[in-house]
Amino acid sequence: MRFFTRVVGVTIALIAVAGSRSTATFTSVLPCRNAPDTAGAVLATLGEQLAHPDSTERAVLGLTVAPGSAALVTDSLVCASALQAFNTHVASYDSALMQTSTYVVAAGLRYGVPRIPAVPGHPSVTVILDTSFAVVAEWESPD
C-alpha cells in the first residue's frame, strides 16, 4: 500500500468546538474502539507502517518504531483526546472524515489514528499525533 505524507507545520490546539460539531452527528459512545474483528488488523497495519520507514522524512518525524512495539490504546481519556485532535484536523479540509469513535495505536512517542471505516469517495486517512496530541503528519491513500 502506498502512502502520501502531508506534514503539518502547525500545532493543533485541543479546543472544545461544540459549535463546529454541527457538521457531523455525535452520540454518547465510547471514544475507543476495540472490536476484535478489526482491532487486530488496524494494529497490524499501523504497526507495520510505523516500523518500516520508507523515507528519511518519516524517521526525522519520529515515525519509526521497533517492529511489534505498537499497541492498541484502551484508555478512554487518551482516545478522546486523540479523537478530538483527529476531528479538528480533518474538519479543516473535509468534515465527512470526522468520526465519533476510533482505534488509537500507540507506537513509541506517537499515536496513529485511522479513519475507520473509510468514507466512500474520500481518501483513506491516518493522522499521526505526538504525546501532546499535536498533529505531526497525515498519511493518505486513494479511496
N, C-alpha and C positions, 0 to 999 in steps of 0.2 A: 504494500500500500504506500503510495507516495503522499507526502505531506508538504504543504506550503507553510512557511513560518512567517507570521507577521509580528514583529517585535513592537511592543508598546512602550513608548518612551515616557509615559506619564503614569503616575501612581493613581490608581482608582481609589478614591475615598469611599469608605463604607458609610453611606448615608441612608437613613431610612427614607425611602422615597414613596411614601404612601400614595401621593398624588399620581405618580407615574405608573402605578400598578394597574391603572385602568386599561393598559394595553394588553394585559393578559389576565386570565382568570386564576385567582389564587384561592386555595382552600386550606383548611387546617389539616395538613398532612405533615408527617414527619419529614424533615429535610434529607435524611439519609436513606438511600435505597440499599438493600442488601439481599434482594431476591436471589436465591441460589441458582436459578436457571440462567441468569445473566450476569451476576456479580463476578463469577469466575472468569467469564470471557472478557469483561471490562478490565479486571485486574491483570489478566494475562496480556491483553493488548497494550494497555498503558504502561505496564511494567516493562514490556519488551521495547516499546518506543523510547522510554527513558533510559534503558540500559544499553541501547545500541545507537550511539550517536552517528548521524550521517553527515555531520558538518562540524566545523570548528566553532561556528556560531552557537550551536546548541551547547557545546562544552563550556564556552565562555559564559553563557547564561546560567550555568549550573544545572543544566537539564540532563545530566548523565548520572546514573547511579549504578551500583553493582547489581548484576542480574539476580533476581529473586528477592531484592530488598524492598520492593513495592508492597504496600499493604492497604487493604480496604479500610477506610475510616468509618467508625460506627458512633463516634461521639457527636451527639446532636448539635452542640454548640459550634463545633468545627464545621460540620456540614452546613449549618445555617449561615455561617459567615462566608464559607466558600460559595454557597448558592447565591447569596446576595451579591458577592463580587462578580460572579459569572453573569447574573442577570443585569447588573449595572453596566457591565462591559458590552454584552451583546445588544442591549437595548439602544446603545448609541448608534447602531447601524442596522439592526434587524430584530425588532421586538418579537417576531414569530419564533425566535430561538429561545426565548425565556422559558423557564421551567419551574415547576412547583416542588420538585424533589430531584435528587441526583445521586449518582455514585461519586464519591470522592476517594481518590487514590493518593496516599502519602508515599513519597519517594524521596528520601534524603530530606533536604530543606525545601521541597516543593510539593505542591498539591496539584493533581491533574483532575479537571472537572470536565467530563464529556457531555455533549448534548445527547441524551438517551431518552426516548428513541429519536432517531434522525427525523427531521421535518422534510417531507417530500418537497422538492423544488428548491431546497436550500442546501448550502454546503454542510457537510458533517464537521462539527466544530469541537475542539477540545481547548479549554483555556487553562494555562499553567499559572499558578499563583505562588507567591513566596509565603513564608510563615506569618506574615502580617496581612495576608490576603490581598496583596497588591498584584495586579496582572503583570507578568514578566514576558509572556509570549502567548500566541494563539496558533494552533495547528488547524488547518483546514484541508479537507479532501473533497473533491467534487461529489455531488449527490449521486 
